[in-house]
Amino acid sequence: MSTGLDAPRTEGKQTSAGPRPMRRRRGSSGDRVFTVVAQVILTIWTLVVLLPLLWTVFSSFKGSGEILSSPFTLPAEWNFDNFATAWTEAGIGRFFGNTIVVVGGALFLVMMLGAMCAYVLARYDFPGRRILYYSLIAGLTFPLFLAVVPLFFIMESLHIRGTYIGLILAYVGFALPFTVFFLYAFFRQLPEEIAEAAAIDGAGDFRTFFQVMLPMAGPGMASVTIFNFLGLWNQFLIPIVLNTDRDKWVLAQGLANMQAQQGYDSDWGAMFASVTITIIPVLIVYLIFQRQLQGGIGPSTNK
């Protein structure tokens, strides 16, 4: 009898356990298909991004005749004179310095003001807090091209159009909503007990913010700094409209001026060299802070 009773149990276990490996195979095969499709799409996207970039870099070492005759080949001779011509004769060196001044000043102001504003909105409860926060967020939806004309006349009346100060303030105004939106989630998730412990130790509001809470939001600060740097460095419409003084032109205006002159005096090698000079700082900043960028996005996304 024991043998007869044990047999059905064994069969039942075998039948109930039978379909499980099939489910795992289906899941693993589906994961493989998804992985392959994702890798193919990412490979195509990588080629779409890298090939024009490499073409631009290689073309910066060619002469104009070689660029027009064999645009998709490696340079026959690596000509570094294009960079010297772009830096001195085309004025890219002066425009590069102006861009450093404007972007550096705007980045410092927008990070300082944005961090303080996001901290107050996230940690303090006062009348109108939500209205102020959503008003700043609404600035993200406002098209830039609708604001440049009124901003032109406002800066003209304040006599700051065509100056470093005017351009820096314009950059700060358009980058501030995104900075507050990004840092708000980081300050919201910081433990309240730490701020209370700092207050018990005698730290005031400013000391608590700069010495305790701001360092704890370091990953978020690093991420939004990189995003703002990329956006401000590649800014085109604001300087074209508001910065009319040639001595204070930034790289976007210098490249636009060089492209306009190509119809009269074509020096495509210097043009590609100028574009390469413009790209290099962005690549360097991204490669240096790549880990901070990837690690800083996580907390706000999980929130």
GIQUIGI-V611255 format. One record per residue. N is the residue number from 1. RES is the residue in one letter. PSI is psi in whole degrees, 0 to 359 (* if undefined). Layout:
n=N res=RES psi=PSI
n=N res=RES psi=PSI
//
This chain:
n=1 res=M psi=323
n=2 res=S psi=325
n=3 res=T psi=321
n=4 res=G psi=325
n=5 res=L psi=328
n=6 res=D psi=331
n=7 res=A psi=312
n=8 res=P psi=323
n=9 res=R psi=317
n=10 res=T psi=318
n=11 res=E psi=321
n=12 res=G psi=319
n=13 res=K psi=322
n=14 res=Q psi=319
n=15 res=T psi=321
n=16 res=S psi=329
n=17 res=A psi=348
n=18 res=G psi=311
n=19 res=P psi=342
n=20 res=R psi=313
n=21 res=P psi=328
n=22 res=M psi=320
n=23 res=R psi=319
n=24 res=R psi=322
n=25 res=R psi=319
n=26 res=R psi=316
n=27 res=G psi=318
n=28 res=S psi=321
n=29 res=S psi=321
n=30 res=G psi=321
n=31 res=D psi=321
n=32 res=R psi=317
n=33 res=V psi=315
n=34 res=F psi=319
n=35 res=T psi=316
n=36 res=V psi=314
n=37 res=V psi=317
n=38 res=A psi=318
n=39 res=Q psi=322
n=40 res=V psi=315
n=41 res=I psi=316
n=42 res=L psi=324
n=43 res=T psi=316
n=44 res=I psi=316
n=45 res=W psi=322
n=46 res=T psi=318
n=47 res=L psi=320
n=48 res=V psi=325
n=49 res=V psi=317
n=50 res=L psi=321
n=51 res=L psi=312
n=52 res=P psi=326
n=53 res=L psi=313
n=54 res=L psi=322
n=55 res=W psi=320
n=56 res=T psi=316
n=57 res=V psi=314
n=58 res=F psi=323
n=59 res=S psi=336
n=60 res=S psi=346
n=61 res=F psi=6
n=62 res=K psi=163
n=63 res=G psi=169
n=64 res=S psi=320
n=65 res=G psi=319
n=66 res=E psi=326
n=67 res=I psi=320
n=68 res=L psi=327
n=69 res=S psi=319
n=70 res=S psi=77
n=71 res=P psi=338
n=72 res=F psi=20
n=73 res=T psi=164
n=74 res=L psi=154
n=75 res=P psi=135
n=76 res=A psi=321
n=77 res=E psi=133
n=78 res=W psi=103
n=79 res=N psi=110
n=80 res=F psi=358
n=81 res=D psi=335
n=82 res=N psi=322
n=83 res=F psi=321
n=84 res=A psi=320
n=85 res=T psi=316
n=86 res=A psi=322
n=87 res=W psi=322
n=88 res=T psi=297
n=89 res=E psi=319
n=90 res=A psi=350
n=91 res=G psi=15
n=92 res=I psi=329
n=93 res=G psi=316
n=94 res=R psi=318
n=95 res=F psi=325
n=96 res=F psi=316
n=97 res=G psi=318
n=98 res=N psi=321
n=99 res=T psi=321
n=100 res=I psi=316
n=101 res=V psi=312
n=102 res=V psi=311
n=103 res=V psi=320
n=104 res=G psi=314
n=105 res=G psi=317
n=106 res=A psi=322
n=107 res=L psi=319
n=108 res=F psi=314
n=109 res=L psi=316
n=110 res=V psi=327
n=111 res=M psi=319
n=112 res=M psi=309
n=113 res=L psi=320
n=114 res=G psi=320
n=115 res=A psi=317
n=116 res=M psi=318
n=117 res=C psi=316
n=118 res=A psi=323
n=119 res=Y psi=316
n=120 res=V psi=316
n=121 res=L psi=331
n=122 res=A psi=331
n=123 res=R psi=344
n=124 res=Y psi=143
n=125 res=D psi=117
n=126 res=F psi=158
n=127 res=P psi=134
n=128 res=G psi=8
n=129 res=R psi=313
n=130 res=R psi=322
n=131 res=I psi=317
n=132 res=L psi=318
n=133 res=Y psi=311
n=134 res=Y psi=334
n=135 res=S psi=320
n=136 res=L psi=319
n=137 res=I psi=326
n=138 res=A psi=336
n=139 res=G psi=338
n=140 res=L psi=335
n=141 res=T psi=356
n=142 res=F psi=122
n=143 res=P psi=138
n=144 res=L psi=320
n=145 res=F psi=342
n=146 res=L psi=343
n=147 res=A psi=343
n=148 res=V psi=324
n=149 res=V psi=309
n=150 res=P psi=322
n=151 res=L psi=327
n=152 res=F psi=312
n=153 res=F psi=327
n=154 res=I psi=314
n=155 res=M psi=328
n=156 res=E psi=319
n=157 res=S psi=331
n=158 res=L psi=357
n=159 res=H psi=38
n=160 res=I psi=6
n=161 res=R psi=137
n=162 res=G psi=17
n=163 res=T psi=162
n=164 res=Y psi=319
n=165 res=I psi=315
n=166 res=G psi=317
n=167 res=L psi=321
n=168 res=I psi=316
n=169 res=L psi=323
n=170 res=A psi=318
n=171 res=Y psi=316
n=172 res=V psi=317
n=173 res=G psi=323
n=174 res=F psi=341
n=175 res=A psi=345
n=176 res=L psi=316
n=177 res=P psi=317
n=178 res=F psi=321
n=179 res=T psi=315
n=180 res=V psi=316
n=181 res=F psi=319
n=182 res=F psi=316
n=183 res=L psi=341
n=184 res=Y psi=315
n=185 res=A psi=326
n=186 res=F psi=316
n=187 res=F psi=332
n=188 res=R psi=326
n=189 res=Q psi=355
n=190 res=L psi=141
n=191 res=P psi=133
n=192 res=E psi=333
n=193 res=E psi=329
n=194 res=I psi=317
n=195 res=A psi=322
n=196 res=E psi=321
n=197 res=A psi=321
n=198 res=A psi=322
n=199 res=A psi=322
n=200 res=I psi=325
n=201 res=D psi=359
n=202 res=G psi=8
n=203 res=A psi=134
n=204 res=G psi=185
n=205 res=D psi=315
n=206 res=F psi=318
n=207 res=R psi=321
n=208 res=T psi=319
n=209 res=F psi=307
n=210 res=F psi=327
n=211 res=Q psi=341
n=212 res=V psi=300
n=213 res=M psi=320
n=214 res=L psi=315
n=215 res=P psi=328
n=216 res=M psi=335
n=217 res=A psi=23
n=218 res=G psi=314
n=219 res=P psi=318
n=220 res=G psi=321
n=221 res=M psi=318
n=222 res=A psi=318
n=223 res=S psi=312
n=224 res=V psi=333
n=225 res=T psi=317
n=226 res=I psi=316
n=227 res=F psi=316
n=228 res=N psi=320
n=229 res=F psi=314
n=230 res=L psi=317
n=231 res=G psi=318
n=232 res=L psi=322
n=233 res=W psi=324
n=234 res=N psi=9
n=235 res=Q psi=135
n=236 res=F psi=312
n=237 res=L psi=316
n=238 res=I psi=308
n=239 res=P psi=327
n=240 res=I psi=321
n=241 res=V psi=319
n=242 res=L psi=341
n=243 res=N psi=94
n=244 res=T psi=356
n=245 res=D psi=117
n=246 res=R psi=327
n=247 res=D psi=342
n=248 res=K psi=18
n=249 res=W psi=148
n=250 res=V psi=182
n=251 res=L psi=323
n=252 res=A psi=319
n=253 res=Q psi=323
n=254 res=G psi=318
n=255 res=L psi=321
n=256 res=A psi=321
n=257 res=N psi=319
n=258 res=M psi=319
n=259 res=Q psi=323
n=260 res=A psi=330
n=261 res=Q psi=352
n=262 res=Q psi=336
n=263 res=G psi=343
n=264 res=Y psi=322
n=265 res=D psi=92
n=266 res=S psi=117
n=267 res=D psi=79
n=268 res=W psi=331
n=269 res=G psi=316
n=270 res=A psi=327
n=271 res=M psi=313
n=272 res=F psi=326
n=273 res=A psi=322
n=274 res=S psi=319
n=275 res=V psi=320
n=276 res=T psi=319
n=277 res=I psi=323
n=278 res=T psi=326
n=279 res=I psi=327
n=280 res=I psi=311
n=281 res=P psi=323
n=282 res=V psi=317
n=283 res=L psi=319
n=284 res=I psi=313
n=285 res=V psi=318
n=286 res=Y psi=318
n=287 res=L psi=324
n=288 res=I psi=317
n=289 res=F psi=24
n=290 res=Q psi=318
n=291 res=R psi=319
n=292 res=Q psi=324
n=293 res=L psi=315
n=294 res=Q psi=323
n=295 res=G psi=335
n=296 res=G psi=341
n=297 res=I psi=333
n=298 res=G psi=309
n=299 res=P psi=317
n=300 res=S psi=328
n=301 res=T psi=319
n=302 res=N psi=331
n=303 res=K psi=*
//
